[in-house]
Amino acid sequence: MTKTDEALIAALRQDARQSLSDLAALLNLSRTTVRARLAKLRASGEIVGFTVVTRSDVLADPVRGLMMIEIEGSGTERITRTLTKMAQLRAVHSTNGRWDVIVEIGAATLEDFDEVLARIRRMEGVVASETSLLLKTRKSGQGARLA
């Protein structure tokens, strides 16, 4: 993928409904070049589709955050299984570095959010955690949906 392709994808992530003319002006390219690159990216499978993120996608969980979790010993699989069953967790990620697991939390209120944090912290084997509230979302992705 070229720098131009990356710039085109970045522009589409900002607004996938931009016209070819707007994309061409933004990227300082011709409409024909933008159309050809877009067709190439779709044909190669680099772009697999377009989506819409609505206000309700973000407002469904007015209180959102990330919790980084450190797990003692060999309890990671057991704790991860328990975490994946919690309805308030939108995603559970294994990771490297200081934290063993990062979870994405969605809740209706700060009180509900705090309850989820307390529940996770009480799990046997959880030795440390750090939580960050998400204040404003500037970009949200749905991930790849490959058939």
C-alpha positions in Angstrom: 0.0 0.0 0.0 1.3 3.4 -1.0 1.3 6.6 1.0 -1.4 7.9 -1.3 -3.5 4.8 -0.5 -3.0 5.4 3.2 -4.0 9.0 2.8 -7.1 7.9 0.9 -8.1 5.4 3.6 -7.5 8.0 6.3 -9.8 10.5 4.5 -12.5 7.8 4.1 -12.3 7.0 7.8 -13.1 10.6 8.5 -16.1 10.6 6.1 -16.7 7.6 3.9 -19.4 9.6 2.0 -17.0 12.2 0.6 -17.4 12.6 -3.1 -14.6 11.7 -5.5 -14.2 15.4 -6.2 -13.8 16.2 -2.5 -11.3 13.4 -2.0 -9.3 14.5 -5.1 -9.1 18.1 -3.8 -8.2 16.9 -0.3 -5.4 14.6 -1.5 -4.3 16.9 -4.4 -5.1 14.2 -7.0 -7.3 13.9 -10.0 -10.8 12.3 -9.7 -9.6 9.6 -12.1 -6.7 8.7 -9.9 -8.9 8.6 -6.7 -11.4 6.4 -8.5 -8.7 4.0 -9.8 -7.0 3.8 -6.4 -10.3 3.2 -4.6 -11.2 0.5 -7.1 -7.8 -1.1 -6.6 -8.2 -1.1 -2.8 -11.6 -2.7 -3.0 -10.5 -5.3 -5.6 -7.5 -6.3 -3.5 -9.6 -6.7 -0.4 -7.8 -3.9 1.5 -11.1 -2.1 1.7 -13.8 -4.7 2.5 -16.7 -2.3 3.0 -18.1 0.9 4.3 -20.0 1.6 7.5 -21.9 4.3 9.3 -21.3 5.2 12.9 -24.4 6.8 14.4 -24.9 8.9 17.5 -26.7 6.0 19.1 -23.7 3.8 18.5 -21.8 6.1 20.9 -24.7 7.0 23.2 -25.7 3.4 23.8 -23.0 3.4 26.6 -22.9 7.0 27.9 -20.1 6.0 30.3 -17.3 4.1 28.6 -13.7 3.3 29.6 -10.7 1.0 29.4 -9.5 -1.0 32.3 -6.0 -2.5 32.2 -5.7 -5.6 34.4 -2.6 -7.3 35.9 -3.2 -11.0 36.7 -1.2 -13.0 39.2 0.4 -16.3 38.1 -1.5 -18.7 35.8 -5.0 -17.3 36.3 -5.2 -15.5 33.1 -7.3 -18.0 31.2 -9.8 -18.5 34.1 -10.2 -14.7 34.6 -10.5 -14.0 30.9 -13.3 -16.6 30.6 -15.1 -14.9 33.4 -14.6 -11.5 31.9 -16.0 -12.5 28.5 -19.2 -13.5 30.2 -19.8 -10.0 31.7 -22.4 -8.1 29.8 -20.9 -4.7 30.5 -17.7 -5.6 28.8 -17.7 -4.7 25.1 -14.3 -6.3 24.4 -11.7 -8.3 26.2 -8.1 -8.1 24.8 -5.0 -10.0 25.8 -1.9 -7.9 25.5 1.8 -7.7 26.2 3.7 -5.4 28.5 2.7 -4.4 32.1 -0.9 -5.4 31.7 -2.2 -8.9 31.0 -5.7 -7.9 29.8 -7.4 -4.8 28.7 -11.2 -4.6 28.8 -13.6 -2.1 27.2 -16.4 -1.3 29.5 -19.8 0.3 28.7 -22.3 1.4 31.3 -25.4 3.6 31.7 -24.1 5.5 34.7 -21.0 6.2 36.6 -22.4 4.1 39.5 -22.9 1.1 37.2 -19.4 1.6 35.8 -17.9 1.7 39.3 -19.7 -1.5 40.1 -18.1 -3.3 37.2 -14.7 -2.0 38.3 -15.2 -3.3 41.8 -16.5 -6.7 40.6 -13.4 -7.1 38.4 -11.0 -6.0 41.2 -12.5 -8.5 43.6 -11.7 -11.4 41.3 -9.2 -13.9 42.7 -5.9 -13.4 40.9 -6.4 -9.7 39.9 -3.5 -8.0 41.5 -3.6 -4.5 40.0 -5.6 -2.4 37.6 -5.7 1.0 36.0 -8.8 2.6 34.5 -9.3 5.4 32.1 -12.7 6.9 31.2 -13.3 7.7 27.5 -14.4 11.3 27.3 -14.8 11.9 23.6 -14.7 9.6 20.6 -13.1 11.0 17.5 -12.9 7.8 15.6 -14.6 4.5 16.1 -14.1 1.4 14.1 -16.1 -1.8 13.9 -13.2 -4.1 13.0 -12.9 -6.2 9.9 -15.9 -8.3 9.0 -14.5 -10.9 6.7 -16.7 -13.7 5.3 
